[in-house]
Amino acid sequence: MRAYFDSSAFVKRYVTETGSQEVLDRCRTADPVVLSALSLPEISSFLNRLVRNRQLAAADYVLFKQVIMKDLSGVEVRAISEGILMDSVHVLEECRIKTLDAIHIATARQARCDLFLTADRQQYDAAILMGLKSERVG
């Protein structure tokens, strides 16, 4: 099953919180795991916010980053193409969501993913509205 992971879901592979086990299970059964090229900077932003808030040690961030970079070599990372950008405009016209969330939905649609995973309620609702089989984790 082609499973698309929004950054809010995929980060749960590295930070233990509600939904982490579900994400790990889905990653094991996905073939392939699909991500947007946006995922690395979004996950890095989230982890750096934890460092700034003293919820994650800087040394742990470095370790997470190494693991994430290794993991990314085993997944399908989709570049942001013109087709994705045009579809994201359509998503924004149909749904009240943030721009980057629309790009994730458009990426999953363009990649013809069987499942869309997110931790974000609004994005989950928008993905359903846009015809994606979706699961909300966490």
N, C-alpha and C positions, 0 to 999 in steps of 0.2 A: 504494500500500500504506500503510495506517494504521500508522505505526511509533511505539511508545511508547519514550521514552528515560528510564530511571531517571537520577537526578542523577549517579550514579557514572559513567554512560556519557556523558551530555550535557556534563559538564565537560571531557571530552576534546576538545571543540571549541576550547577556550581554552588548555588546558595540554597541551603536547606530551609524550606518553608512549605507552607501548605501547597500541595500539588507537585512537589518535587518527585515523589515516587511515581506518580502517574506519568510525568514527563520522561523519567528514566525508562519506564516500561514501554511507552510509546516509541522512544528512540530505538529500543531493542527490536521492535517489531516492524518499524518503518523500512521501506525499501523503495526509494532512498529517503533520508531526512533532507528536506529542502529548506533553505534559508535565503533571505535577501542579502545582498551586499551591505545593506544597512545594519544588519545584525551585529557585526563586530563593533562598529562605533557606538551603537546603542547599548550593548552589553558593557563595553568599556566605560561609557558614561555612568551607567548604573553602579558599577563596581567602584569607580572613582568617587562617586557621591558617598558610598559607604566608607571609603577611606577618609574623606574630608569630615564626615560625621563621627569618625572614630569607632565605627562599627566593624571595620575590617582593617587589619594591619597592612601597611604598605608592602611588607615582604609577602604576605599572603596574596595580595593583588598580583605581584610579579609571578607567583606560582600559578594562580588562576589563569593569567594571560598565557603562560606557556601551555597549559593544558587546553585552553580554548583554541589556540593556534594549531595544536596537534589535532584536535577534534575537527576543526574546519577542513582539514585535508581529507577527511572521510565523509563529507557531506556534499550535497549539490548546492553550491552558492550561486544564486542567480543575479546577474548584473541588472542594473536598472536600464532597460531598453526603452526605445521610443514607444513601443506597444504597451509596456507597463505604465509609462507616464500617461498615455492617452486613456488607458483603462482606469487609472487612478482618478483622473478628472471625472470620468463617468461615475465612479464610486462616490466621489465627493458631491456630485450633483444629486445622487440618490439617498445619501446617508449623512447624518450629522456626526462626523468623526474628524479626527485630526489628520493632517496631511500625511504624515509618515504611516499612520495606521492604514490609510487608504492605499498607500504604495505597497504595504505588506499584503493586503487583500488582493490587489491587482496582480502582484507577483504570483501568489498562489493560484489565481485564476489562469494566468498566462502559462504557468507551469503544469496546468491540468492536474492539480493535486487532488487526491481522494479525501483528504482530511486537513482541516485548518485548526491549529491549536493556538490558543491565546489565554492570557490571564486577565485580559481587559474586557469588562462587561459590554461597553459600547461597541468595541471592535467585534466582539462575538456576535452581537445582535446585527451589526452591519454585514458581517460575513454570511450569516444566515440569509439576510435579505438579498444578498448578491449571489445566492445560489450555492454557496459552499457548505458542505457537510462540516460542521464545526463542533469543537469541544472547548469548554472553558475549564482551565486547570487552575486550581487555587482559589 
